[in-house]
Amino acid sequence: MLEEILTSADRRAAVTARNLDRLVEEVARAGDVRSFRSALMGDGLAVIAEIKRRSPSAGVISADMDPVAHARAYERGGADAISVLTEPDFFNGSLEDLMAVREAVSIPVLRKDFTRNGAQIWEARAAGADAVLLIVAALDDTTLRELVGVAGDVGVDAIVEAHSLDEVQRATAAGASIIGVNNRDLTTFVTDLAVAESAAGALPASVTTIAESGVSDPEGARRMRLAGYDAILVGEALVRHPDPAAFVALLKGAR
């Protein structure tokens, strides 16, 4: 499945690369960036709430989701930032969702996609993103370092996502200032909070840390807080919840 997703991502990235000059011009006219990293550094466990229509593992999560309504509910509940899936073929996401959400809220917004070249980072910022996702498993070390650098040039934060201790080390070597440890196995799609717990000790103290996937209740949030993470990223459980604002508040209050 990952190979299919990356093949699709490469096709989209190639199209984006042909429009790089235009995207650079659009970024020059864009408004101020909201610091994603700063938003996660308040007291307590920060919550990044996700806009997610479907996934390869869960199938359709919300066929008729209103991303703006959900994003506003997340913000009302106290979410510190919002993640928007923009991958179209396997997650039914779009840049239009990202732009609509960024316009509707005052907190930072992450473009969550399979970033394969630097042009996609310029594209993300042109669409309003304050941060981009770089997946260690989808990039070689040279490209990962280059994309961390491009994110700095563009002025957005890069969340470098790892799925193992080895990938945490690769993320650190690439100069990541924000590392997300994903509890979901990319080959089986099974989630296990023990992944983030076991990787926590390898994360440098200077890095902002995010535990991604698998948190579906306050107990899961509490485990990630006790493991030392600065933030959690929650998608499916929030999208499915009948009162997402209240659920965000519940997760933030986990002790």
C-alpha positions as CSV (number, residue, x, y, z in Angstrom):
1,M,0.0,0.0,0.0
2,L,2.8,2.4,0.9
3,E,4.4,1.8,-2.5
4,E,1.1,2.6,-4.3
5,I,0.7,5.8,-2.2
6,L,4.2,7.0,-3.0
7,T,3.8,6.2,-6.7
8,S,0.7,8.5,-6.6
9,A,2.6,11.1,-4.6
10,D,5.4,11.1,-7.1
11,R,3.0,11.8,-10.0
12,R,1.5,14.8,-8.1
13,A,5.0,16.0,-7.0
14,A,6.2,16.1,-10.6
15,V,3.3,18.3,-11.7
16,T,3.9,20.6,-8.7
17,A,7.6,20.9,-9.6
18,R,6.7,22.3,-13.0
19,N,4.9,25.2,-11.3
20,L,7.6,26.1,-8.9
21,D,8.3,29.6,-10.1
22,R,4.6,30.5,-9.8
23,L,4.4,29.0,-6.3
24,V,7.4,31.0,-5.2
25,E,5.7,34.2,-6.4
26,E,2.5,33.2,-4.6
27,V,4.4,32.6,-1.3
28,A,6.0,36.0,-1.6
29,R,2.5,37.5,-1.5
30,A,1.2,35.2,1.3
31,G,0.4,36.5,4.8
32,D,2.3,35.7,8.0
33,V,3.1,32.2,9.1
34,R,1.6,31.0,12.4
35,S,4.4,29.2,14.3
36,F,3.3,25.6,14.6
37,R,6.1,24.7,17.0
38,S,5.3,27.6,19.4
39,A,1.7,26.5,19.5
40,L,2.7,23.2,21.0
41,M,4.9,24.6,23.7
42,G,2.3,25.8,26.2
43,D,1.5,24.2,29.6
44,G,0.2,20.6,29.5
45,L,-0.3,18.3,26.6
46,A,-1.0,20.0,23.3
47,V,-3.6,18.6,20.9
48,I,-3.3,18.6,17.1
49,A,-6.8,17.8,15.7
50,E,-7.0,16.3,12.3
51,I,-9.3,16.8,9.3
52,K,-9.5,13.3,7.8
53,R,-12.1,12.0,5.4
54,R,-10.9,8.5,4.9
55,S,-7.8,6.3,5.2
56,P,-6.5,3.0,3.7
57,S,-6.8,1.3,7.1
58,A,-10.2,2.6,8.2
59,G,-11.9,3.2,4.9
60,V,-14.4,6.1,4.8
61,I,-14.5,7.9,8.1
62,S,-16.8,10.8,7.2
63,A,-18.1,10.9,3.6
64,D,-19.9,14.2,4.1
65,M,-17.5,16.0,6.4
66,D,-17.6,19.8,6.6
67,P,-13.9,20.6,7.2
68,V,-14.6,24.2,8.2
69,A,-17.3,23.2,10.8
70,H,-15.0,20.5,12.2
71,A,-12.0,22.8,12.4
72,R,-14.0,25.5,14.2
73,A,-15.2,22.9,16.7
74,Y,-11.7,21.8,17.3
75,E,-10.6,25.3,18.0
76,R,-13.5,25.9,20.3
77,G,-12.5,22.8,22.3
78,G,-9.0,24.2,22.7
79,A,-7.0,22.5,20.0
80,D,-3.6,24.0,19.7
81,A,-3.2,23.3,15.9
82,I,-5.0,21.5,13.1
83,S,-3.8,18.9,10.7
84,V,-5.4,18.6,7.3
85,L,-5.0,15.6,5.0
86,T,-4.5,16.8,1.5
87,E,-3.7,13.4,-0.2
88,P,-6.4,12.9,-2.8
89,D,-6.3,9.3,-3.9
90,F,-6.2,7.3,-0.7
91,F,-7.4,9.9,1.9
92,N,-9.9,11.9,-0.2
93,G,-8.1,15.1,0.9
94,S,-7.4,18.3,-1.0
95,L,-5.6,21.6,-0.9
96,E,-9.1,23.2,-1.0
97,D,-9.8,21.6,2.4
98,L,-6.5,23.1,3.7
99,M,-7.2,26.6,2.4
100,A,-10.8,26.6,3.7
101,V,-9.6,25.5,7.2
102,R,-6.7,28.0,7.3
103,E,-9.2,30.8,6.5
104,A,-11.6,29.7,9.2
105,V,-9.4,29.3,12.2
106,S,-6.7,31.4,14.0
107,I,-4.4,28.5,15.1
108,P,-1.6,27.0,12.9
109,V,-2.4,24.4,10.2
110,L,-0.3,21.5,9.1
111,R,-0.5,20.1,5.5
112,K,-0.4,16.4,6.1
113,D,0.6,14.6,2.8
114,F,3.4,12.5,1.3
115,T,6.0,15.2,0.6
116,R,8.4,14.1,-2.1
117,N,10.1,17.2,-3.3
118,G,10.7,20.8,-2.3
119,A,8.1,22.2,-4.7
120,Q,5.4,20.6,-2.6
121,I,6.6,22.7,0.4
122,W,6.2,25.9,-1.6
123,E,2.8,24.6,-2.7
124,A,1.8,24.0,0.9
125,R,2.7,27.5,2.0
126,A,1.0,29.1,-1.0
127,A,-2.1,27.3,0.1
128,G,-1.8,28.7,3.6
129,A,0.0,25.8,5.5
130,D,2.1,26.8,8.5
131,A,3.8,23.4,8.6
132,V,4.5,20.3,6.5
133,L,5.0,16.6,7.1
134,L,8.1,14.8,6.1
135,I,7.9,11.0,6.5
136,V,11.3,9.4,7.2
137,A,10.1,6.1,5.7
138,A,9.2,7.8,2.4
139,L,12.5,9.6,1.9
140,D,16.2,8.8,1.7
141,D,18.6,10.7,4.1
142,T,19.8,13.1,1.5
143,T,16.3,14.1,0.4
144,L,15.1,14.4,4.0
145,R,17.9,16.8,4.9
146,E,17.2,18.8,1.8
147,L,13.5,19.1,2.5
148,V,14.1,20.1,6.1
149,G,16.3,22.9,4.6
150,V,13.6,23.9,2.1
151,A,11.0,24.1,4.9
152,G,13.3,26.6,6.6
153,D,13.8,28.6,3.4
154,V,10.0,28.7,2.9
155,G,9.4,29.7,6.5
156,V,7.2,26.8,7.7
157,D,7.9,24.2,10.4
158,A,8.7,20.6,9.3
159,I,7.2,17.8,11.3
160,V,9.6,14.8,10.7
161,E,7.7,11.6,11.2
162,A,9.4,8.4,12.5
163,H,8.0,5.0,13.1
164,S,11.0,3.3,14.9
165,L,14.1,4.1,16.9
166,D,16.2,4.0,13.7
167,E,14.0,6.5,12.1
168,V,14.1,8.8,15.1
169,Q,17.9,8.8,14.7
170,R,17.6,9.6,11.0
171,A,15.2,12.4,11.8
172,T,17.6,13.8,14.4
173,A,20.6,13.6,12.0
174,A,18.5,15.4,9.3
175,G,18.2,18.4,11.7
176,A,14.6,18.0,12.7
177,S,13.3,20.4,15.3
178,I,9.9,18.7,15.6
179,I,9.7,14.9,15.5
180,G,6.5,13.0,15.4
181,V,6.5,9.3,16.4
182,N,3.7,7.5,14.6
183,N,2.2,4.5,16.5
184,R,0.8,3.1,13.2
185,D,2.8,0.5,11.4
186,L,3.0,1.6,7.7
187,T,3.0,-2.0,6.5
188,T,0.2,-3.5,8.6
189,F,-1.6,-0.2,9.6
190,V,-1.9,-1.6,13.2
191,T,-1.5,1.0,16.0
192,D,0.3,0.4,19.2
193,L,0.9,3.2,21.8
194,A,4.0,1.3,23.0
195,V,5.8,2.4,19.8
196,A,5.9,6.0,21.0
197,E,6.5,5.0,24.6
198,S,9.6,3.0,23.6
199,A,10.9,5.7,21.3
200,A,10.5,8.5,23.8
201,G,13.9,8.0,25.4
202,A,15.7,8.5,22.1
203,L,14.2,11.9,21.4
204,P,16.6,14.8,22.1
205,A,15.5,17.2,24.8
206,S,15.9,20.1,22.4
207,V,13.2,18.7,20.0
208,T,9.5,19.3,20.1
209,T,7.8,15.9,20.2
210,I,4.5,14.6,18.9
211,A,2.9,11.2,19.4
212,E,0.8,10.4,16.4
213,S,-2.1,7.9,15.8
214,G,-3.7,5.5,18.1
215,V,-4.9,7.9,20.8
216,S,-8.7,7.4,21.1
217,D,-9.5,8.3,24.7
218,P,-8.1,10.3,27.7
219,E,-6.2,7.2,28.9
220,G,-4.2,7.1,25.7
221,A,-3.5,10.9,25.9
222,R,-2.4,10.3,29.5
223,R,0.1,7.6,28.4
224,M,1.6,9.9,25.8
225,R,1.9,12.7,28.3
226,L,3.6,10.5,30.9
227,A,6.0,9.3,28.2
228,G,7.1,12.9,27.8
229,Y,5.5,14.0,24.6
230,D,4.7,17.7,24.1
231,A,1.7,17.0,21.9
232,I,-0.6,14.3,20.4
233,L,-2.1,14.2,16.9
234,V,-5.6,12.7,16.8
235,G,-7.6,12.0,13.7
236,E,-10.1,9.2,13.3
237,A,-11.4,9.3,16.9
238,L,-12.1,13.1,16.7
239,V,-13.7,12.9,13.3
240,R,-16.1,10.2,14.5
241,H,-16.9,11.8,17.8
242,P,-20.4,13.4,18.0
243,D,-19.0,16.4,19.9
244,P,-15.5,17.0,18.7
245,A,-15.1,20.2,20.7
246,A,-15.8,18.4,24.0
247,F,-13.6,15.5,23.0
248,V,-10.6,17.9,22.4
249,A,-11.2,19.4,25.8
250,L,-11.3,16.0,27.4
251,L,-8.0,15.0,25.7
252,K,-6.3,18.2,26.8
253,G,-7.4,17.6,30.4
254,A,-5.9,14.1,30.6
255,R,-3.6,13.7,33.6
